[in-house]
Amino acid sequence: MITAREAELVWHDLTPRLLEVRRVERLTPRMVRVTFGGEQLDGFCYGAPDDHVKVFFPEGGAELPVMPTLGEEGLEPPPPGAPLPIFRDYTVRYVRPAERELDIDFALHGHGPGGSWAAQATVGQKLGILGPRGSTVVPLTFDWYLLGADETALPALAAWLEQLPADARVIAFAEVADEQEEQPLAREIRWLHRSRGESLTTAILETAPPEGDGYVWVAGEATGLKPIRRYVRGTGHNRNWAEIDGYWKRGVVNLDHHEDDNE
């Protein structure tokens, strides 16, 4: 039986989907929202703010991506000599089942297949989607929530702020390049600008946990999260009430979503 303070992991069936771009919207100078659609979205599962999918991109000059092959153990390697799928993990921003639409926000880093593709995305292009594999459903009954993200995890943070009860006590931080990268969100948060030397790590380490039972969710660059993880554990916080995930790692081309080490 699930208690009022126990997160539930809900598994979903994996179905590869080939979707078409319906709209492209530049949210900020470094963030693009792409709306995908198609009949293959029927049955798509979305259950938590940080639900993520694997997005499959076409090779340079190709129209369609190389899609994955699924076996009993999950993704199977392609046959010898066959082209490898090109994919990255991205958070689902919005799902509109009735319209058969799904939104993904892409951070434009100037490198990597995701950001490079999103910078030139146009209506009619097609990408592959696989997942979510599962949803970590966190109870909305905690006394407080401490949330933090950089731009790669900002879509998940935005979904958190929308899904929490209106009367929930929320302390939230978002680290972005500068003030131009701020977005309208469902609640007031503290924006941290790297252009001013501000960081998610420093902000959270300077935050004393409130009284009562709280849930901590922080995501972003993996190296910067290590001191946050140590700090949260050092306060005696219940380890089952914290999710601190590396969405990317400086100097690493592809960090498999998520990195949550035991340091």
C-alpha positions as CSV (number, residue, x, y, z in Angstrom):
1,M,0.0,0.0,0.0
2,I,1.3,3.5,-0.9
3,T,1.5,5.9,1.9
4,A,0.9,9.6,1.7
5,R,4.6,10.3,1.5
6,E,5.8,7.6,-0.8
7,A,6.6,8.2,-4.5
8,E,5.2,5.6,-6.9
9,L,7.1,4.4,-10.0
10,V,4.6,3.7,-12.8
11,W,6.0,1.7,-15.8
12,H,4.7,2.3,-19.3
13,D,4.9,0.1,-22.4
14,L,7.6,1.3,-24.9
15,T,6.3,2.2,-28.3
16,P,8.4,3.8,-31.1
17,R,6.5,6.7,-32.7
18,L,7.3,8.7,-35.8
19,L,5.9,12.2,-35.4
20,E,5.7,15.3,-37.6
21,V,6.5,18.9,-36.6
22,R,3.4,21.0,-36.5
23,R,4.7,24.2,-35.0
24,V,8.0,25.8,-34.0
25,E,8.1,28.7,-31.4
26,R,11.2,30.5,-30.2
27,L,10.5,31.0,-26.5
28,T,13.8,32.8,-25.7
29,P,17.0,33.5,-27.7
30,R,18.3,30.0,-26.5
31,M,15.1,28.0,-26.2
32,V,12.8,26.6,-28.9
33,R,9.5,24.8,-28.4
34,V,8.6,22.2,-31.1
35,T,5.1,20.8,-31.3
36,F,4.9,17.3,-32.7
37,G,1.8,15.6,-33.8
38,G,0.4,12.5,-35.5
39,E,-1.9,9.5,-35.1
40,Q,1.0,7.6,-33.6
41,L,0.6,9.7,-30.4
42,D,-2.5,7.7,-29.5
43,G,-1.9,5.8,-26.3
44,F,1.1,8.0,-25.3
45,C,1.5,8.0,-21.5
46,Y,2.5,11.0,-19.4
47,G,2.4,10.9,-15.6
48,A,4.9,13.2,-13.9
49,P,6.6,16.6,-14.5
50,D,10.0,15.1,-15.3
51,D,8.8,12.4,-17.7
52,H,11.2,12.1,-20.6
53,V,11.5,10.5,-24.0
54,K,14.2,9.5,-26.3
55,V,14.1,11.7,-29.4
56,F,15.6,10.2,-32.6
57,F,17.1,12.5,-35.1
58,P,17.9,12.0,-38.8
59,E,21.4,11.9,-40.1
60,G,22.7,14.9,-42.0
61,G,20.9,15.0,-45.3
62,A,18.3,12.3,-44.4
63,E,14.6,13.0,-44.1
64,L,13.8,10.3,-41.5
65,P,15.6,9.1,-38.4
66,V,16.9,5.6,-37.9
67,M,14.3,4.2,-35.5
68,P,15.1,1.8,-32.6
69,T,14.4,-1.9,-32.6
70,L,12.8,-3.2,-29.4
71,G,13.3,-6.7,-27.9
72,E,12.3,-8.3,-24.7
73,E,15.2,-6.5,-22.9
74,G,14.5,-3.1,-24.4
75,L,16.5,-1.4,-27.1
76,E,18.4,-3.9,-29.3
77,P,21.6,-3.1,-31.2
78,P,21.3,-2.7,-34.9
79,P,22.7,-5.4,-37.3
80,P,26.4,-5.2,-38.2
81,G,26.9,-2.4,-40.8
82,A,23.5,-0.8,-40.2
83,P,23.4,2.9,-39.4
84,L,23.2,3.7,-35.7
85,P,20.2,5.6,-34.3
86,I,21.0,9.2,-33.2
87,F,19.1,10.1,-30.1
88,R,19.0,12.2,-27.0
89,D,16.8,12.4,-23.9
90,Y,14.3,15.3,-23.6
91,T,11.6,16.2,-21.1
92,V,8.0,16.2,-22.2
93,R,6.6,19.7,-21.8
94,Y,3.0,19.4,-22.7
95,V,0.7,16.6,-24.0
96,R,-2.7,17.3,-25.6
97,P,-4.2,13.9,-26.4
98,A,-7.3,15.2,-28.0
99,E,-5.2,17.2,-30.5
100,R,-2.6,14.4,-30.8
101,E,0.1,16.9,-30.0
102,L,3.2,16.8,-27.8
103,D,5.6,19.8,-27.0
104,I,9.3,19.5,-26.4
105,D,11.5,22.5,-25.4
106,F,15.0,22.4,-26.8
107,A,17.9,24.3,-25.3
108,L,20.1,25.7,-28.1
109,H,23.7,25.0,-27.0
110,G,25.2,25.5,-30.4
111,H,26.3,21.8,-30.5
112,G,24.9,18.3,-30.4
113,P,22.2,16.8,-32.6
114,G,19.3,18.0,-30.5
115,G,20.1,21.7,-30.4
116,S,21.5,21.7,-33.9
117,W,18.3,20.2,-35.2
118,A,16.0,22.4,-33.2
119,A,17.8,25.6,-34.5
120,Q,16.6,24.8,-38.0
121,A,13.4,22.9,-37.3
122,T,10.5,23.5,-39.7
123,V,6.9,22.4,-40.1
124,G,6.7,19.0,-41.8
125,Q,10.0,17.5,-40.6
126,K,9.8,14.2,-38.8
127,L,11.5,12.8,-35.7
128,G,11.2,9.6,-33.7
129,I,10.0,9.4,-30.1
130,L,10.4,6.5,-27.6
131,G,9.0,6.5,-24.1
132,P,8.4,7.5,-21.4
133,R,9.6,4.3,-19.9
134,G,8.1,5.2,-16.5
135,S,6.8,8.0,-14.3
136,T,7.9,8.8,-10.8
137,V,4.6,10.1,-9.3
138,V,5.4,12.2,-6.2
139,P,2.6,12.8,-3.6
140,L,1.4,16.4,-3.5
141,T,1.0,16.2,0.3
142,F,4.5,17.4,1.5
143,D,4.8,20.4,3.7
144,W,7.2,22.1,1.2
145,Y,9.0,21.5,-2.1
146,L,12.5,22.7,-3.0
147,L,13.0,22.7,-6.7
148,G,15.9,23.7,-8.9
149,A,16.9,23.5,-12.6
150,D,19.2,24.9,-15.2
151,E,17.8,25.5,-18.7
152,T,18.0,21.8,-19.7
153,A,15.7,20.9,-16.9
154,L,13.6,24.1,-17.1
155,P,10.7,22.3,-18.9
156,A,10.4,19.8,-16.0
157,L,10.6,22.6,-13.4
158,A,7.8,24.5,-15.2
159,A,5.6,21.4,-15.2
160,W,6.3,21.0,-11.5
161,L,5.1,24.5,-10.8
162,E,2.0,24.0,-12.8
163,Q,1.1,20.7,-11.2
164,L,1.6,21.5,-7.5
165,P,-1.4,22.6,-5.5
166,A,-2.0,26.3,-5.4
167,D,-1.4,26.4,-1.6
168,A,1.8,24.3,-1.7
169,R,4.9,25.9,-0.1
170,V,7.5,26.1,-3.0
171,I,11.1,27.3,-3.0
172,A,12.3,27.3,-6.6
173,F,15.4,28.3,-8.5
174,A,16.2,28.4,-12.2
175,E,19.8,29.0,-13.5
176,V,20.0,30.4,-17.0
177,A,22.5,32.4,-19.1
178,D,21.0,35.9,-18.5
179,E,17.7,37.8,-18.1
180,Q,16.7,37.2,-21.7
181,E,16.3,33.5,-20.9
182,E,13.6,34.0,-18.3
183,Q,10.2,32.6,-19.1
184,P,6.7,33.2,-17.7
185,L,6.0,30.4,-15.2
186,A,3.1,29.4,-13.0
187,R,4.7,30.7,-9.8
188,E,7.3,33.2,-8.7
189,I,10.8,31.7,-8.6
190,R,14.3,33.1,-8.2
191,W,16.1,33.4,-11.5
192,L,19.8,32.9,-11.4
193,H,21.9,34.5,-14.2
194,R,25.3,33.0,-15.0
195,S,26.2,36.4,-16.6
196,R,26.1,37.8,-13.0
197,G,28.1,34.9,-11.5
198,E,25.0,33.3,-10.0
199,S,24.6,29.5,-9.8
200,L,22.1,26.9,-8.8
201,T,24.7,25.2,-6.6
202,T,25.4,28.3,-4.5
203,A,21.7,29.3,-4.2
204,I,20.6,25.9,-2.9
205,L,23.6,25.5,-0.5
206,E,22.5,28.9,1.0
207,T,18.9,27.7,1.5
208,A,18.0,26.3,4.9
209,P,15.3,23.6,4.7
210,P,12.0,24.7,6.2
211,E,10.4,22.9,9.1
212,G,8.3,19.8,8.3
213,D,8.5,17.1,5.6
214,G,9.7,18.3,2.2
215,Y,10.5,17.0,-1.2
216,V,13.6,18.0,-3.1
217,W,13.9,17.9,-6.9
218,V,16.9,19.4,-8.6
219,A,18.2,18.7,-12.1
220,G,20.9,20.2,-14.4
221,E,24.6,19.8,-15.0
222,A,25.8,16.7,-13.2
223,T,29.1,18.0,-11.8
224,G,27.4,21.0,-10.2
225,L,24.8,18.8,-8.5
226,K,27.3,16.8,-6.5
227,P,27.7,19.4,-3.7
228,I,23.9,19.8,-3.7
229,R,23.4,16.1,-3.2
230,R,25.9,16.1,-0.4
231,Y,24.3,19.1,1.2
232,V,20.8,17.7,1.1
233,R,21.9,14.4,2.6
234,G,24.0,16.2,5.2
235,T,20.8,17.9,6.5
236,G,19.4,14.5,7.4
237,H,16.8,14.7,4.7
238,N,15.0,11.5,3.9
239,R,16.8,10.0,0.8
240,N,13.5,8.7,-0.5
241,W,12.2,12.3,-0.6
242,A,14.8,13.7,-2.9
243,E,15.5,13.4,-6.7
244,I,18.7,15.1,-7.8
245,D,19.5,14.2,-11.4
246,G,22.2,15.1,-13.9
247,Y,20.6,15.9,-17.2
248,W,24.0,16.6,-18.9
249,K,27.7,16.6,-17.9
250,R,30.2,19.2,-19.0
251,G,32.7,17.6,-21.5
252,V,30.5,14.6,-22.1
253,V,28.8,14.3,-25.5
254,N,25.8,12.2,-24.4
255,L,24.8,11.6,-20.7
256,D,22.2,8.9,-20.5
257,H,19.3,10.4,-18.7
258,H,19.5,10.5,-15.7
259,E,22.7,10.4,-13.6
260,D,22.0,10.0,-9.9
261,D,25.1,8.7,-8.3
262,N,25.5,7.5,-4.7
263,E,28.1,10.0,-3.6
